[in-house]
């Protein structure tokens, strides 16, 4: 579950993860931390939502995973963005921008 002070539209977690991985390979905890920090602690990604999403994205070929050592010398799975993932990020970003524009238009009309 993505815990937020404001609920997100379904599918937004994919977009956030794909964008986060443009910075380079990260393990799951680091992905969650990045999203939380970049959102000024508004978005908190729970493990129960993060890992199923990562596994699904890996199955779709959007990300690749490899085992490595984390900063605290623990074994961790690091995720990287694939070419298909970059294409998906472009598509998801375009969708998000259209939805954001539509919502803004509705709110401005009220």
Buried (B, 14 or more C-beta within 10 A) or exposed (E): EBEEEEEEEEEBBBBBBBBBBEEEBBBBBBBBBBBBEEBEEEBBBEEEBBBEBBEEBBEEEBBBBEEEEBEEEEEBBBBEBBEBBEEBBEEBEEBBEEEEEEEEEEEEEE
